[in-house]
Amino acid sequence: MLMERLEGEDWYRSLPLTRRPIVHLIRPEQVVGIHDDTGKIKDHTYITAMGLLRVGLDTLQFSGSETGGIREKLDRMLSV
């Protein structure tokens, strides 16, 4: 229903936008680096969780320093 409303109405006119934003659902296979080995994810239901996993993965892989273990990286990730 949300997608129908976003596509069908001029909701964006009250916002400081120059044109209608393009809104679409993200499919699970579009989340780079996160794969569903169970084969149970077929739609957008778990996209938020997959996106958070991706942010965590990026944070663990790209830390500003070479020192520190997993706990330091998790602390840094959770403090953001």
Buried (B, 14 or more C-beta within 10 A) or exposed (E): EEEEEBEEEEEBEEEEEEEEEEEEEEEBEEBEEBEEEEEEBEEBEBBEEBEEBBEBBEBEEEBEEEEEEEEEBEEBBEEE
